[in-house]
């Protein structure tokens, strides 16, 4: 069992800077100091591995060149996230946040419950497979909790969405709240047998004649559903020929043309299909509709709040970066960090203004 998945299932996970406790005593290469706290080569490698797994769980590098290329692609975002997380955690500690033993125990119990783990020993065995201990798990969960609490305290609880913003979004994005036209049909299909030599003309004529006979019964008022059960070769006969509701755009072009102009209750002429002959009845037509503003209000509020949350986070983390003392010990990792900043800037430039 993947211990990192356990943390994700508890809704508390971010890829952590975590390594076995025994390794903490080994002198490691320091890559960067962030306000005096270090990120080591082992820390970075743990994040790189997690990023590669997340990007492609089935990744199997066939060569050193392929692996180096994959690492080069993920490292800018990985080191940027590592520094940002450390800044957020440091801010959380400044604000006095901490994870109590009771809170940690509660989270662990939820992890065990959601993953059907019956004992602490089984959880420890799962963690061991990932080179982690319970102490590592606690550090990881505490870091995630601190980040969440800082976000909540520093900007999330201050976010407000006004009625003017709600209405403006609704008016500018009507398409998001519309439903596509759909149709519910009933069908009767009469198949024409085929052979390696093709279609037998006599059998084809007989099937067409039978289809015309069935349609005449429909026009005379006999129930379509009963006729479908009696005559149709389609699997839908068990349900009286009922099919749908279907979006009109999901219908074939030929079928869309065949039902064009029909209203509820309308019946097509006998139609030739690849399998034989078919009769279609319009059971129900639903035109496109637009969700009223009052019904869409909550959905819109969430969208706007999420957009604002991203913007406020960016302002906050940018300020923490500017105030931090970041001392780089590895030039290549510093270059990767700078690339990460440029990639972030390019991504933000693509987003609509808040």
Secondary structure by P-SEA (a helix, b strand, c coil): ccaaaaaaaaccccccccccccccccccccccccccccccaaaaaaaaaaaaaaaccccccccaaaaaaaaaacaaaaaaaaaaaaaaaaaaaaacccccaaaaaaaaaaaaaaaccccaaaaaaaaaaacccaaaaaaaaaaaaaaaaaaaccccccccccaaaaaaaaaaccccccccbbbbbcbbbbbbbbccccccaaaaaaaaaaaaaaaaaaaacccaaaaaacccccccccccccccccccccccaaaaaaaccccccccccccccccccccccccccccccccccccaaaaaaaaaaaaaaaaaaaaaaaaaaaacccccccaaaaaaaaaaaaaaaaaaaacccc
